[in-house]
Amino acid sequence: MGLLIQDAWAQGAAAPAAQADPLISMLPLALIFVVFYFFLIRPQSKRQKEHKEMVARITVGDEVVTAGGVLGKVTGLGEQFVEVEVAADVRVKIQRHTIGAVMPKGTIKSA
């Protein structure tokens, strides 16, 4: 009967499974944490630090773009808020952290 179908022979008793070292079993979890740190956490904290420094350096006369895409010139500074002139005699107050970027001088004229 062994021509087309293999014969099923009884196997010996299976050896007990060896206990895995707890340190080895935690290695994949530690590796995943290291990958997340270097690819997600570290770059994000670096961007936050750069944004915080950029917002702290804003002065009157700087041309800025808000997170919503509004382009304007800084006309007044406060601790939490910035006054931005978006058109002739049109000024809005925005929170400092909503400033997305400081643009080069002359950006408003060319826009």
N, C-alpha and C positions, 0 to 999 in steps of 0.2 A: 504494500500500500504506500510505500515511501516514494513511488515514482512521481506522482503529481502533487501529493500533499505530504508535508513533513510530518513525521510521527511526533506526537507530544509525549515526551518523557518527563517523568516526575523530576523536579529539581530538588537539590538539597535544601536544608533549612537556611533561610536568609540570615546573614550575620546582622547583629543589632546595629542600628544606625549610630555612627560616631557622633558624639556631641560636638557641635560647632563652638568655636571659641567666641565668647560674647563680644570681644573686641573686633574680631573679624566680621561679625554680623552687623556691627555699627558702622563699619567702614563705608558702605554705599551711602548711608545717610549723611555722614560727615563730608563725603565727596560732593554730594548734591549741595550741601550748604556752602562749601567753598566755591563751587561754580556760581551759585546764586550771588554770593558776595561780590565776586570779581566782575560778573557780567551785568548785574542789576543794581545792587545796593550801593556799591562804591561809585559808579558813574553818576547815579542819581544824586547822591550827597554832594558830589563835586559840582554838579550843575546848580544845586540849591545854593551852595556857598558862593559861586560866581555870580548868581542872580542877586543875592543879598548884598554883595560888594558893589555891584553895578547900581543898585537902587540907592545905596548909601552915598555914592559919588555924584548923584544928580545935582546939578546947579541950575540957577535961573538962567534961561537962554538956551538950554539944551533942547534939541528936537527929539521927541520920543514917539514911540508907537506903543499903544496899549495892547493888552491881551485880546481885546475885541477888534483890533485893527485900526483904531482911530489915531491919526497922525496929528501932532500938535507941538506947540512950543511951550516950555515950562515958564510960567510967569510968577508963580508963588510956591513957596515950600512950607510945609508944616511937618510935624513929627510923623503923623499917620497919613496925611493927605497932601496932594500936590495939585496946584491949580494949573490947568493946561489951556492955552488959547488954541482952539481948533479952527477958527475963522476970524475975520476982522471983528473985534469987539464981542466975540462969543467965547466965553470961558466956562470951563467945567471943572469941578473938583473930582478927583479920582483918588483911590487908595494907592499908596506907593507900590504895594506888591503886585498891582495889576499892570505895571509898566513892563512891557515885553522886551524892549530894546531901546537903546539910545542910538539915534541915527546921526550920520555925519552932517555938519553944518551945510545948509543950502538944500536939504532934501525937500523941504516944504515948497520952495520956489520951483523946483523941477518936477514936482508931482502934479 
